[in-house]
Amino acid sequence: MDEVVGDVFKVIGRILGQIAVVIVFELLIKGPGYLLCKSINKSEPDPNGFCAVFSGMLFWLVLTILVLTILAMISYGDAPNA
């Protein structure tokens, strides 16, 4: 009985893991990357191509650096007065 329950949890874990990978990779990385490639290229870019994946990762890297820089400036009081 324990093996059956363990196998069921393994299957559920694999399904949830696959869903998480699809959400993170397809939507959060390829989505912004595709939109960036589409705005730069004249022709229709491949949504699964190198341009979409690379520019999606680059987008999140730049966004992370920007947010961390702004937070550091706010915490040290170096932010310009608005």
PDB file of N, CA, C and O in Angstrom:
ATOM      1  N   MET A   1       0.815  -1.192   0.000  1.00  0.00           N
ATOM      2  CA  MET A   1       0.000   0.000   0.000  1.00  0.00           C
ATOM      3  C   MET A   1       0.864   1.264   0.000  1.00  0.00           C
ATOM      4  O   MET A   1       0.539   2.253  -0.657  1.00  0.00           O
ATOM      5  N   ASP A   2       1.965   1.214   0.744  1.00  0.00           N
ATOM      6  CA  ASP A   2       2.847   2.380   0.805  1.00  0.00           C
ATOM      7  C   ASP A   2       3.470   2.683  -0.553  1.00  0.00           C
ATOM      8  O   ASP A   2       3.679   3.845  -0.902  1.00  0.00           O
ATOM      9  N   GLU A   3       3.764   1.639  -1.311  1.00  0.00           N
ATOM     10  CA  GLU A   3       4.347   1.838  -2.635  1.00  0.00           C
ATOM     11  C   GLU A   3       3.364   2.506  -3.589  1.00  0.00           C
ATOM     12  O   GLU A   3       3.751   3.330  -4.418  1.00  0.00           O
ATOM     13  N   VAL A   4       2.098   2.145  -3.463  1.00  0.00           N
ATOM     14  CA  VAL A   4       1.074   2.735  -4.326  1.00  0.00           C
ATOM     15  C   VAL A   4       0.929   4.220  -4.023  1.00  0.00           C
ATOM     16  O   VAL A   4       0.865   5.043  -4.936  1.00  0.00           O
ATOM     17  N   VAL A   5       0.877   4.556  -2.750  1.00  0.00           N
ATOM     18  CA  VAL A   5       0.757   5.962  -2.350  1.00  0.00           C
ATOM     19  C   VAL A   5       1.998   6.738  -2.786  1.00  0.00           C
ATOM     20  O   VAL A   5       1.896   7.867  -3.265  1.00  0.00           O
ATOM     21  N   GLY A   6       3.157   6.133  -2.617  1.00  0.00           N
ATOM     22  CA  GLY A   6       4.397   6.783  -3.043  1.00  0.00           C
ATOM     23  C   GLY A   6       4.430   7.012  -4.542  1.00  0.00           C
ATOM     24  O   GLY A   6       4.874   8.064  -5.001  1.00  0.00           O
ATOM     25  N   ASP A   7       3.966   6.039  -5.305  1.00  0.00           N
ATOM     26  CA  ASP A   7       3.928   6.187  -6.761  1.00  0.00           C
ATOM     27  C   ASP A   7       2.944   7.268  -7.189  1.00  0.00           C
ATOM     28  O   ASP A   7       3.212   8.020  -8.126  1.00  0.00           O
ATOM     29  N   VAL A   8       1.811   7.346  -6.508  1.00  0.00           N
ATOM     30  CA  VAL A   8       0.823   8.390  -6.825  1.00  0.00           C
ATOM     31  C   VAL A   8       1.424   9.767  -6.565  1.00  0.00           C
ATOM     32  O   VAL A   8       1.258  10.681  -7.373  1.00  0.00           O
ATOM     33  N   PHE A   9       2.122   9.918  -5.442  1.00  0.00           N
ATOM     34  CA  PHE A   9       2.745  11.206  -5.144  1.00  0.00           C
ATOM     35  C   PHE A   9       3.860  11.545  -6.131  1.00  0.00           C
ATOM     36  O   PHE A   9       4.069  12.715  -6.454  1.00  0.00           O
ATOM     37  N   LYS A  10       4.573  10.532  -6.610  1.00  0.00           N
ATOM     38  CA  LYS A  10       5.604  10.781  -7.626  1.00  0.00           C
ATOM     39  C   LYS A  10       4.987  11.301  -8.913  1.00  0.00           C
ATOM     40  O   LYS A  10       5.500  12.240  -9.521  1.00  0.00           O
ATOM     41  N   VAL A  11       3.886  10.688  -9.325  1.00  0.00           N
ATOM     42  CA  VAL A  11       3.215  11.123 -10.553  1.00  0.00           C
ATOM     43  C   VAL A  11       2.681  12.541 -10.391  1.00  0.00           C
ATOM     44  O   VAL A  11       2.841  13.371 -11.285  1.00  0.00           O
ATOM     45  N   ILE A  12       2.047  12.822  -9.255  1.00  0.00           N
ATOM     46  CA  ILE A  12       1.526  14.171  -9.005  1.00  0.00           C
ATOM     47  C   ILE A  12       2.670  15.179  -8.970  1.00  0.00           C
ATOM     48  O   ILE A  12       2.541  16.280  -9.504  1.00  0.00           O
ATOM     49  N   GLY A  13       3.779  14.814  -8.350  1.00  0.00           N
ATOM     50  CA  GLY A  13       4.942  15.700  -8.300  1.00  0.00           C
ATOM     51  C   GLY A  13       5.515  15.982  -9.678  1.00  0.00           C
ATOM     52  O   GLY A  13       5.908  17.111  -9.972  1.00  0.00           O
ATOM     53  N   ARG A  14       5.565  14.963 -10.522  1.00  0.00           N
ATOM     54  CA  ARG A  14       6.070  15.167 -11.889  1.00  0.00           C
ATOM     55  C   ARG A  14       5.151  16.067 -12.692  1.00  0.00           C
ATOM     56  O   ARG A  14       5.616  16.919 -13.449  1.00  0.00           O
ATOM     57  N   ILE A  15       3.844  15.884 -12.531  1.00  0.00           N
ATOM     58  CA  ILE A  15       2.892  16.730 -13.255  1.00  0.00           C
ATOM     59  C   ILE A  15       3.014  18.181 -12.791  1.00  0.00           C
ATOM     60  O   ILE A  15       3.059  19.090 -13.620  1.00  0.00           O
ATOM     61  N   LEU A  16       3.067  18.407 -11.481  1.00  0.00           N
ATOM     62  CA  LEU A  16       3.206  19.777 -10.968  1.00  0.00           C
ATOM     63  C   LEU A  16       4.546  20.388 -11.368  1.00  0.00           C
ATOM     64  O   LEU A  16       4.621  21.583 -11.654  1.00  0.00           O
ATOM     65  N   GLY A  17       5.595  19.583 -11.391  1.00  0.00           N
ATOM     66  CA  GLY A  17       6.895  20.072 -11.838  1.00  0.00           C
ATOM     67  C   GLY A  17       6.877  20.471 -13.302  1.00  0.00           C
ATOM     68  O   GLY A  17       7.452  21.492 -13.678  1.00  0.00           O
ATOM     69  N   GLN A  18       6.221  19.675 -14.125  1.00  0.00           N
ATOM     70  CA  GLN A  18       6.115  19.995 -15.548  1.00  0.00           C
ATOM     71  C   GLN A  18       5.317  21.279 -15.752  1.00  0.00           C
ATOM     72  O   GLN A  18       5.674  22.105 -16.593  1.00  0.00           O
ATOM     73  N   ILE A  19       4.249  21.450 -14.994  1.00  0.00           N
ATOM     74  CA  ILE A  19       3.451  22.682 -15.083  1.00  0.00           C
ATOM     75  C   ILE A  19       4.288  23.890 -14.687  1.00  0.00           C
ATOM     76  O   ILE A  19       4.219  24.935 -15.334  1.00  0.00           O
ATOM     77  N   ALA A  20       5.074  23.752 -13.632  1.00  0.00           N
ATOM     78  CA  ALA A  20       5.925  24.859 -13.187  1.00  0.00           C
ATOM     79  C   ALA A  20       6.961  25.213 -14.240  1.00  0.00           C
ATOM     80  O   ALA A  20       7.210  26.394 -14.485  1.00  0.00           O
ATOM     81  N   VAL A  21       7.570  24.215 -14.869  1.00  0.00           N
ATOM     82  CA  VAL A  21       8.563  24.472 -15.911  1.00  0.00           C
ATOM     83  C   VAL A  21       7.920  25.178 -17.098  1.00  0.00           C
ATOM     84  O   VAL A  21       8.490  26.117 -17.655  1.00  0.00           O
ATOM     85  N   VAL A  22       6.739  24.724 -17.480  1.00  0.00           N
ATOM     86  CA  VAL A  22       6.047  25.342 -18.617  1.00  0.00           C
ATOM     87  C   VAL A  22       5.698  26.785 -18.308  1.00  0.00           C
ATOM     88  O   VAL A  22       5.881  27.660 -19.155  1.00  0.00           O
ATOM     89  N   ILE A  23       5.202  27.045 -17.115  1.00  0.00           N
ATOM     90  CA  ILE A  23       4.836  28.414 -16.747  1.00  0.00           C
ATOM     91  C   ILE A  23       6.065  29.313 -16.731  1.00  0.00           C
ATOM     92  O   ILE A  23       6.045  30.402 -17.304  1.00  0.00           O
ATOM     93  N   VAL A  24       7.126  28.869 -16.084  1.00  0.00           N
ATOM     94  CA  VAL A  24       8.319  29.710 -15.975  1.00  0.00           C
ATOM     95  C   VAL A  24       8.978  29.898 -17.330  1.00  0.00           C
ATOM     96  O   VAL A  24       9.263  31.029 -17.725  1.00  0.00           O
ATOM     97  N   PHE A  25       9.223  28.818 -18.042  1.00  0.00           N
ATOM     98  CA  PHE A  25       9.994  28.930 -19.268  1.00  0.00           C
ATOM     99  C   PHE A  25       9.182  29.497 -20.416  1.00  0.00           C
ATOM    100  O   PHE A  25       9.633  30.412 -21.105  1.00  0.00           O
ATOM    101  N   GLU A  26       7.992  28.964 -20.626  1.00  0.00           N
ATOM    102  CA  GLU A  26       7.196  29.387 -21.772  1.00  0.00           C
ATOM    103  C   GLU A  26       6.657  30.803 -21.595  1.00  0.00           C
ATOM    104  O   GLU A  26       6.775  31.625 -22.504  1.00  0.00           O
ATOM    105  N   LEU A  27       6.082  31.091 -20.466  1.00  0.00           N
ATOM    106  CA  LEU A  27       5.424  32.377 -20.287  1.00  0.00           C
ATOM    107  C   LEU A  27       6.375  33.480 -19.832  1.00  0.00           C
ATOM    108  O   LEU A  27       6.382  34.568 -20.409  1.00  0.00           O
ATOM    109  N   LEU A  28       7.168  33.210 -18.812  1.00  0.00           N
ATOM    110  CA  LEU A  28       7.989  34.274 -18.236  1.00  0.00           C
ATOM    111  C   LEU A  28       9.267  34.555 -19.011  1.00  0.00           C
ATOM    112  O   LEU A  28       9.769  35.678 -18.967  1.00  0.00           O
ATOM    113  N   ILE A  29       9.804  33.574 -19.714  1.00  0.00           N
ATOM    114  CA  ILE A  29      11.044  33.807 -20.465  1.00  0.00           C
ATOM    115  C   ILE A  29      10.754  34.007 -21.948  1.00  0.00           C
ATOM    116  O   ILE A  29      11.181  35.000 -22.538  1.00  0.00           O
ATOM    117  N   LYS A  30      10.037  33.077 -22.545  1.00  0.00           N
ATOM    118  CA  LYS A  30       9.792  33.189 -23.984  1.00  0.00           C
ATOM    119  C   LYS A  30       8.798  34.290 -24.326  1.00  0.00           C
ATOM    120  O   LYS A  30       8.875  34.871 -25.409  1.00  0.00           O
ATOM    121  N   GLY A  31       7.873  34.585 -23.431  1.00  0.00           N
ATOM    122  CA  GLY A  31       6.866  35.610 -23.711  1.00  0.00           C
ATOM    123  C   GLY A  31       7.465  36.989 -23.935  1.00  0.00           C
ATOM    124  O   GLY A  31       7.290  37.560 -25.011  1.00  0.00           O
ATOM    125  N   PRO A  32       8.173  37.546 -22.943  1.00  0.00           N
ATOM    126  CA  PRO A  32       8.811  38.849 -23.164  1.00  0.00           C
ATOM    127  C   PRO A  32       9.867  38.811 -24.261  1.00  0.00           C
ATOM    128  O   PRO A  32      10.045  39.786 -24.992  1.00  0.00           O
ATOM    129  N   GLY A  33      10.567  37.681 -24.375  1.00  0.00           N
ATOM    130  CA  GLY A  33      11.576  37.555 -25.419  1.00  0.00           C
ATOM    131  C   GLY A  33      10.970  37.613 -26.807  1.00  0.00           C
ATOM    132  O   GLY A  33      11.514  38.259 -27.703  1.00  0.00           O
ATOM    133  N   TYR A  34       9.854  36.947 -26.984  1.00  0.00           N
ATOM    134  CA  TYR A  34       9.173  36.977 -28.279  1.00  0.00           C
ATOM    135  C   TYR A  34       8.693  38.386 -28.600  1.00  0.00           C
ATOM    136  O   TYR A  34       8.832  38.849 -29.733  1.00  0.00           O
ATOM    137  N   LEU A  35       8.132  39.067 -27.611  1.00  0.00           N
ATOM    138  CA  LEU A  35       7.656  40.438 -27.854  1.00  0.00           C
ATOM    139  C   LEU A  35       8.811  41.379 -28.194  1.00  0.00           C
ATOM    140  O   LEU A  35       8.668  42.254 -29.048  1.00  0.00           O
ATOM    141  N   LEU A  36       9.953  41.200 -27.531  1.00  0.00           N
ATOM    142  CA  LEU A  36      11.119  42.027 -27.853  1.00  0.00           C
ATOM    143  C   LEU A  36      11.635  41.721 -29.257  1.00  0.00           C
ATOM    144  O   LEU A  36      11.940  42.641 -30.016  1.00  0.00           O
ATOM    145  N   CYS A  37      11.735  40.448 -29.606  1.00  0.00           N
ATOM    146  CA  CYS A  37      12.198  40.078 -30.949  1.00  0.00           C
ATOM    147  C   CYS A  37      11.222  40.563 -32.012  1.00  0.00           C
ATOM    148  O   CYS A  37      11.635  40.990 -33.090  1.00  0.00           O
ATOM    149  N   LYS A  38       9.950  40.500 -31.714  1.00  0.00           N
ATOM    150  CA  LYS A  38       8.940  40.937 -32.668  1.00  0.00           C
ATOM    151  C   LYS A  38       9.030  42.443 -32.903  1.00  0.00           C
ATOM    152  O   LYS A  38       8.797  42.909 -34.018  1.00  0.00           O
ATOM    153  N   SER A  39       9.362  43.200 -31.871  1.00  0.00           N
ATOM    154  CA  SER A  39       9.477  44.645 -32.039  1.00  0.00           C
ATOM    155  C   SER A  39      10.771  45.045 -32.749  1.00  0.00           C
ATOM    156  O   SER A  39      10.838  46.118 -33.348  1.00  0.00           O
ATOM    157  N   ILE A  40      11.794  44.197 -32.689  1.00  0.00           N
ATOM    158  CA  ILE A  40      13.079  44.517 -33.307  1.00  0.00           C
ATOM    159  C   ILE A  40      13.133  44.019 -34.744  1.00  0.00           C
ATOM    160  O   ILE A  40      13.588  44.748 -35.626  1.00  0.00           O
ATOM    161  N   ASN A  41      12.681  42.798 -35.000  1.00  0.00           N
ATOM    162  CA  ASN A  41      12.771  42.190 -36.332  1.00  0.00           C
ATOM    163  C   ASN A  41      11.615  42.636 -37.216  1.00  0.00           C
ATOM    164  O   ASN A  41      10.497  42.861 -36.753  1.00  0.00           O
ATOM    165  N   LYS A  42      11.918  42.754 -38.492  1.00  0.00           N
ATOM    166  CA  LYS A  42      10.872  43.064 -39.468  1.00  0.00           C
ATOM    167  C   LYS A  42      10.023  41.828 -39.752  1.00  0.00           C
ATOM    168  O   LYS A  42       8.806  41.925 -39.907  1.00  0.00           O
ATOM    169  N   SER A  43      10.674  40.661 -39.819  1.00  0.00           N
ATOM    170  CA  SER A  43       9.947  39.422 -40.101  1.00  0.00           C
ATOM    171  C   SER A  43       9.416  38.835 -38.787  1.00  0.00           C
ATOM    172  O   SER A  43       9.804  39.255 -37.697  1.00  0.00           O
ATOM    173  N   GLU A  44       8.537  37.871 -38.921  1.00  0.00           N
ATOM    174  CA  GLU A  44       7.946  37.209 -37.756  1.00  0.00           C
ATOM    175  C   GLU A  44       8.979  36.281 -37.116  1.00  0.00           C
ATOM    176  O   GLU A  44       9.437  35.344 -37.769  1.00  0.00           O
ATOM    177  N   PRO A  45       9.363  36.516 -35.847  1.00  0.00           N
ATOM    178  CA  PRO A  45      10.372  35.659 -35.211  1.00  0.00           C
ATOM    179  C   PRO A  45       9.777  34.317 -34.777  1.00  0.00           C
ATOM    180  O   PRO A  45       8.565  34.175 -34.613  1.00  0.00           O
ATOM    181  N   ASP A  46      10.654  33.353 -34.599  1.00  0.00           N
ATOM    182  CA  ASP A  46      10.254  32.036 -34.118  1.00  0.00           C
ATOM    183  C   ASP A  46      10.045  32.125 -32.607  1.00  0.00           C
ATOM    184  O   ASP A  46      10.976  32.490 -31.890  1.00  0.00           O
ATOM    185  N   PRO A  47       8.841  31.801 -32.096  1.00  0.00           N
ATOM    186  CA  PRO A  47       8.606  31.895 -30.655  1.00  0.00           C
ATOM    187  C   PRO A  47       9.467  30.941 -29.841  1.00  0.00           C
ATOM    188  O   PRO A  47       9.681  31.171 -28.651  1.00  0.00           O
ATOM    189  N   ASN A  48       9.961  29.880 -30.455  1.00  0.00           N
ATOM    190  CA  ASN A  48      10.815  28.932 -29.756  1.00  0.00           C
ATOM    191  C   ASN A  48      12.282  29.086 -30.138  1.00  0.00           C
ATOM    192  O   ASN A  48      13.101  28.234 -29.793  1.00  0.00           O
ATOM    193  N   GLY A  49      12.621  30.149 -30.835  1.00  0.00           N
ATOM    194  CA  GLY A  49      13.970  30.338 -31.331  1.00  0.00           C
ATOM    195  C   GLY A  49      14.918  30.932 -30.309  1.00  0.00           C
ATOM    196  O   GLY A  49      14.536  31.296 -29.197  1.00  0.00           O
ATOM    197  N   PHE A  50      16.166  31.015 -30.731  1.00  0.00           N
ATOM    198  CA  PHE A  50      17.230  31.538 -29.871  1.00  0.00           C
ATOM    199  C   PHE A  50      16.978  32.985 -29.493  1.00  0.00           C
ATOM    200  O   PHE A  50      17.204  33.376 -28.348  1.00  0.00           O
ATOM    201  N   CYS A  51      16.509  33.788 -30.447  1.00  0.00           N
ATOM    202  CA  CYS A  51      16.276  35.207 -30.182  1.00  0.00           C
ATOM    203  C   CYS A  51      15.271  35.398 -29.054  1.00  0.00           C
ATOM    204  O   CYS A  51      15.479  36.231 -28.172  1.00  0.00           O
ATOM    205  N   ALA A  52      14.183  34.633 -29.074  1.00  0.00           N
ATOM    206  CA  ALA A  52      13.147  34.775 -28.052  1.00  0.00           C
ATOM    207  C   ALA A  52      13.657  34.350 -26.676  1.00  0.00           C
ATOM    208  O   ALA A  52      13.401  35.025 -25.679  1.00  0.00           O
ATOM    209  N   VAL A  53      14.371  33.241 -26.625  1.00  0.00           N
ATOM    210  CA  VAL A  53      14.865  32.746 -25.339  1.00  0.00           C
ATOM    211  C   VAL A  53      15.956  33.665 -24.795  1.00  0.00           C
ATOM    212  O   VAL A  53      15.928  34.026 -23.618  1.00  0.00           O
ATOM    213  N   PHE A  54      16.909  34.044 -25.632  1.00  0.00           N
ATOM    214  CA  PHE A  54      18.019  34.890 -25.176  1.00  0.00           C
ATOM    215  C   PHE A  54      17.530  36.263 -24.743  1.00  0.00           C
ATOM    216  O   PHE A  54      17.925  36.756 -23.686  1.00  0.00           O
ATOM    217  N   SER A  55      16.669  36.892 -25.552  1.00  0.00           N
ATOM    218  CA  SER A  55      16.208  38.224 -25.190  1.00  0.00           C
ATOM    219  C   SER A  55      15.260  38.175 -23.992  1.00  0.00           C
ATOM    220  O   SER A  55      15.175  39.148 -23.243  1.00  0.00           O
ATOM    221  N   GLY A  56      14.545  37.064 -23.793  1.00  0.00           N
ATOM    222  CA  GLY A  56      13.718  36.918 -22.598  1.00  0.00           C
ATOM    223  C   GLY A  56      14.559  36.842 -21.342  1.00  0.00           C
ATOM    224  O   GLY A  56      14.240  37.473 -20.334  1.00  0.00           O
ATOM    225  N   MET A  57      15.633  36.071 -21.397  1.00  0.00           N
ATOM    226  CA  MET A  57      16.542  35.996 -20.243  1.00  0.00           C
ATOM    227  C   MET A  57      17.237  37.332 -20.004  1.00  0.00           C
ATOM    228  O   MET A  57      17.407  37.758 -18.862  1.00  0.00           O
ATOM    229  N   LEU A  58      17.632  37.983 -21.083  1.00  0.00           N
ATOM    230  CA  LEU A  58      18.269  39.290 -20.967  1.00  0.00           C
ATOM    231  C   LEU A  58      17.302  40.309 -20.366  1.00  0.00           C
ATOM    232  O   LEU A  58      17.701  41.133 -19.544  1.00  0.00           O
ATOM    233  N   PHE A  59      16.035  40.255 -20.771  1.00  0.00           N
ATOM    234  CA  PHE A  59      15.011  41.139 -20.216  1.00  0.00           C
ATOM    235  C   PHE A  59      14.929  40.992 -18.700  1.00  0.00           C
ATOM    236  O   PHE A  59      14.936  41.988 -17.977  1.00  0.00           O
ATOM    237  N   TRP A  60      14.850  39.747 -18.215  1.00  0.00           N
ATOM    238  CA  TRP A  60      14.729  39.540 -16.778  1.00  0.00           C
ATOM    239  C   TRP A  60      16.009  39.915 -16.039  1.00  0.00           C
ATOM    240  O   TRP A  60      15.945  40.377 -14.900  1.00  0.00           O
ATOM    241  N   LEU A  61      17.160  39.726 -16.661  1.00  0.00           N
ATOM    242  CA  LEU A  61      18.416  40.126 -16.042  1.00  0.00           C
ATOM    243  C   LEU A  61      18.478  41.639 -15.884  1.00  0.00           C
ATOM    244  O   LEU A  61      18.830  42.143 -14.817  1.00  0.00           O
ATOM    245  N   VAL A  62      18.135  42.363 -16.945  1.00  0.00           N
ATOM    246  CA  VAL A  62      18.159  43.827 -16.887  1.00  0.00           C
ATOM    247  C   VAL A  62      17.126  44.341 -15.881  1.00  0.00           C
ATOM    248  O   VAL A  62      17.406  45.267 -15.120  1.00  0.00           O
ATOM    249  N   LEU A  63      15.944  43.746 -15.878  1.00  0.00           N
ATOM    250  CA  LEU A  63      14.900  44.165 -14.944  1.00  0.00           C
ATOM    251  C   LEU A  63      15.327  43.919 -13.498  1.00  0.00           C
ATOM    252  O   LEU A  63      15.087  44.758 -12.630  1.00  0.00           O
ATOM    253  N   THR A  64      15.953  42.780 -13.236  1.00  0.00           N
ATOM    254  CA  THR A  64      16.423  42.473 -11.890  1.00  0.00           C
ATOM    255  C   THR A  64      17.490  43.453 -11.445  1.00  0.00           C
ATOM    256  O   THR A  64      17.447  43.948 -10.319  1.00  0.00           O
ATOM    257  N   ILE A  65      18.450  43.739 -12.316  1.00  0.00           N
ATOM    258  CA  ILE A  65      19.507  44.701 -11.973  1.00  0.00           C
ATOM    259  C   ILE A  65      18.914  46.077 -11.725  1.00  0.00           C
ATOM    260  O   ILE A  65      19.321  46.769 -10.791  1.00  0.00           O
ATOM    261  N   LEU A  66      17.965  46.476 -12.544  1.00  0.00           N
ATOM    262  CA  LEU A  66      17.325  47.781 -12.376  1.00  0.00           C
ATOM    263  C   LEU A  66      16.575  47.870 -11.045  1.00  0.00           C
ATOM    264  O   LEU A  66      16.699  48.865 -10.332  1.00  0.00           O
ATOM    265  N   VAL A  67      15.813  46.857 -10.712  1.00  0.00           N
ATOM    266  CA  VAL A  67      15.057  46.869  -9.459  1.00  0.00           C
ATOM    267  C   VAL A  67      15.997  46.852  -8.259  1.00  0.00           C
ATOM    268  O   VAL A  67      15.775  47.586  -7.296  1.00  0.00           O
ATOM    269  N   LEU A  68      17.034  46.037  -8.299  1.00  0.00           N
ATOM    270  CA  LEU A  68      17.985  45.986  -7.188  1.00  0.00           C
ATOM    271  C   LEU A  68      18.731  47.305  -7.031  1.00  0.00           C
ATOM    272  O   LEU A  68      19.001  47.732  -5.908  1.00  0.00           O
ATOM    273  N   THR A  69      19.064  47.952  -8.135  1.00  0.00           N
ATOM    274  CA  THR A  69      19.729  49.251  -8.067  1.00  0.00           C
ATOM    275  C   THR A  69      18.814  50.296  -7.459  1.00  0.00           C
ATOM    276  O   THR A  69      19.245  51.085  -6.618  1.00  0.00           O
ATOM    277  N   ILE A  70      17.565  50.311  -7.872  1.00  0.00           N
ATOM    278  CA  ILE A  70      16.613  51.274  -7.309  1.00  0.00           C
ATOM    279  C   ILE A  70      16.403  51.017  -5.821  1.00  0.00           C
ATOM    280  O   ILE A  70      16.365  51.959  -5.029  1.00  0.00           O
ATOM    281  N   LEU A  71      16.267  49.754  -5.438  1.00  0.00           N
ATOM    282  CA  LEU A  71      16.095  49.445  -4.013  1.00  0.00           C
ATOM    283  C   LEU A  71      17.323  49.839  -3.201  1.00  0.00           C
ATOM    284  O   LEU A  71      17.194  50.330  -2.080  1.00  0.00           O
ATOM    285  N   ALA A  72      18.499  49.628  -3.753  1.00  0.00           N
ATOM    286  CA  ALA A  72      19.726  50.025  -3.050  1.00  0.00           C
ATOM    287  C   ALA A  72      19.807  51.539  -2.913  1.00  0.00           C
ATOM    288  O   ALA A  72      20.224  52.050  -1.874  1.00  0.00           O
ATOM    289  N   MET A  73      19.413  52.245  -3.947  1.00  0.00           N
ATOM    290  CA  MET A  73      19.437  53.711  -3.884  1.00  0.00           C
ATOM    291  C   MET A  73      18.426  54.220  -2.856  1.00  0.00           C
ATOM    292  O   MET A  73      18.707  55.175  -2.131  1.00  0.00           O
ATOM    293  N   ILE A  74      17.279  53.602  -2.790  1.00  0.00           N
ATOM    294  CA  ILE A  74      16.268  54.018  -1.822  1.00  0.00           C
ATOM    295  C   ILE A  74      16.738  53.726  -0.403  1.00  0.00           C
ATOM    296  O   ILE A  74      16.555  54.553   0.491  1.00  0.00           O
ATOM    297  N   SER A  75      17.334  52.574  -0.189  1.00  0.00           N
ATOM    298  CA  SER A  75      17.748  52.203   1.166  1.00  0.00           C
ATOM    299  C   SER A  75      18.915  53.057   1.661  1.00  0.00           C
ATOM    300  O   SER A  75      19.043  53.283   2.864  1.00  0.00           O
ATOM    301  N   TYR A  76      19.764  53.532   0.753  1.00  0.00           N
ATOM    302  CA  TYR A  76      20.877  54.390   1.157  1.00  0.00           C
ATOM    303  C   TYR A  76      20.524  55.864   1.094  1.00  0.00           C
ATOM    304  O   TYR A  76      21.340  56.704   1.474  1.00  0.00           O
ATOM    305  N   GLY A  77      19.353  56.196   0.633  1.00  0.00           N
ATOM    306  CA  GLY A  77      18.933  57.580   0.568  1.00  0.00           C
ATOM    307  C   GLY A  77      19.517  58.357  -0.600  1.00  0.00           C
ATOM    308  O   GLY A  77      19.539  59.587  -0.571  1.00  0.00           O
ATOM    309  N   ASP A  78      19.994  57.658  -1.632  1.00  0.00           N
ATOM    310  CA  ASP A  78      20.589  58.323  -2.781  1.00  0.00           C
ATOM    311  C   ASP A  78      19.587  58.585  -3.895  1.00  0.00           C
ATOM    312  O   ASP A  78      19.947  59.152  -4.926  1.00  0.00           O
ATOM    313  N   ALA A  79      18.360  58.190  -3.710  1.00  0.00           N
ATOM    314  CA  ALA A  79      17.360  58.346  -4.764  1.00  0.00           C
ATOM    315  C   ALA A  79      17.049  59.818  -4.960  1.00  0.00           C
ATOM    316  O   ALA A  79      16.977  60.565  -3.984  1.00  0.00           O
ATOM    317  N   PRO A  80      16.864  60.251  -6.191  1.00  0.00           N
ATOM    318  CA  PRO A  80      16.512  61.654  -6.432  1.00  0.00           C
ATOM    319  C   PRO A  80      15.131  61.962  -5.856  1.00  0.00           C
ATOM    320  O   PRO A  80      14.236  61.117  -5.851  1.00  0.00           O
ATOM    321  N   ASN A  81      14.989  63.170  -5.381  1.00  0.00           N
ATOM    322  CA  ASN A  81      13.699  63.578  -4.808  1.00  0.00           C
ATOM    323  C   ASN A  81      12.690  63.764  -5.901  1.00  0.00           C
ATOM    324  O   ASN A  81      12.961  64.414  -6.911  1.00  0.00           O
ATOM    325  N   ALA A  82      11.513  63.188  -5.698  1.00  0.00           N
ATOM    326  CA  ALA A  82      10.469  63.286  -6.715  1.00  0.00           C
ATOM    327  C   ALA A  82       9.490  64.381  -6.364  1.00  0.00           C
ATOM    328  O   ALA A  82       8.536  64.617  -7.105  1.00  0.00           O
TER     329      ALA A  82
END
